[in-house]
Amino acid sequence: MVNFGIYYFLLPWSTFLSHVMTPYPINPLSCPMLICRLYLPLLLSLYSAINSSAQPAIPKFETLKTISSTQVRPLRSTQPVLLQRANPLPLNDPYREQNIRIMELAGQDIPGRPSNTRQQQLEELRALLREEAGEMHKLVSRPFESNFQQFLRLNPDNFSITRAVYLTESAYDPELPPYETFEAAITEWAEFVKQIVKREDLTLMNNTAINYAIQKIYQQPNIFYSTKRKVSASVQPLSYDFNDPMGYKDWRKMFVSKLLHTRTGQCHSLPLFFLCVAEQLNTKAYLSLSPNHSFIQYFDEDGHRYNFECTNGNLVTQTWLMQSTYINATALKNGTYLDTLSSKQLYAQCLADLLLGYIHKLGYDGFSNQVTKQILSIDSNNIAALMTRANHYQLIFQDKLQAAGNPPQDAYPSYPQLFTAYNSMMMAQQKVEQTGFQEMPEEAYLRWLKSVEPENQQRQNKAEQERLRQKMNKLKNIKPTFINKPKD
């Protein structure tokens, strides 16, 4: 019940009497106890006032006495004690029922009963979190959607690889500097390569010579003269970053923009950087894939294919790549690995990079499915898109399986939606297997990287380097009579 004692204590005495007496008019003369309670304190206070006016009190000043710690009695424990007795109010107590009704009208929780207010607050909180999650999802997905639309405006048969790389990276990291800054950095590296070409007494009109000069920035220190700053500096070669090479902890580890900042990269960013520089020099080079890996291929005027391993700056042979990586006969037959990517395939691969960055941030949803379909419409054998589609159908299957109560496989036909999802998942996984894809474990990949270091290379790989060296010596001695026309 509500305690009105303090409220009445604060009111004037006359107000108190009128407030108490008015609702219940009682004759004071018929109730002696009421007379004593009301008038006796008043008479005593009047008597004290008369005596005090007759004999005024004389104040006594006493010195302050200090109290030692031994004289202080300890306080009683304030630890709460659970009373071992039942509620003193019976369940059908009218006062208790009245309090419950008042609390219900006020919207307060009733002790011992489920809290409707608390449940409502939790539901409102969940709704608010869902709304905020939706707004955050829109905020994060907006750069991906915007850059995807810009991708669609590019011509897959003739597009800028520098522009495409920036679109994939700025979608994941909108805080990157503008494209003009990114392109200017690539252009400065292209000027660096031009100085190497001139220093080697080669020509910018030969495709092999320019690719040879680009390789130098991966292989050895080179002197670069900055025309803007009017200074020369020794630039160390690009190197492999063994710290989180797969981007598990930080997806940006695989970005070309990160390579421009740190001069370190891995098998994803180093080859793409090679292609960006080659594009600025109007030189033809190709991206080629192997399991969990990519490298550069280019051709000389005789049609000979060179495989350049960007992770350590070495030339390797096709035979060595087939023997040392997880490549099976099916993948070779289908051209899944060790073949040059056409312009359309490279476009699809860049679009796949945007897709994988989106999934890494936001997971599988309608937008990831839309991008996957767009990639497969351009390159039906794109490994990243095929695996993404298989994973998407697997998530749908798992959802339908749980909704159906996890029935055994032989009972799937009894659940139409589950059976359709199962067939779609199996078909998508079969398509991946038909390409010859074989996952390369990260431990095996790191061991493979160390196996291509110069001191561990086989004789056939050294022969490739010697072949290129002789080709360059020949170019230095003869004046070029052909324009840069690499093999298509």
Summary of the structure (lengths in Angstrom):
residues: 488
radius of gyration: 41.9
end to end distance: 92.5
largest distance: 137.3
contacts: 1291
relative contact order: 0.08
helix: 59%
strand: 8%
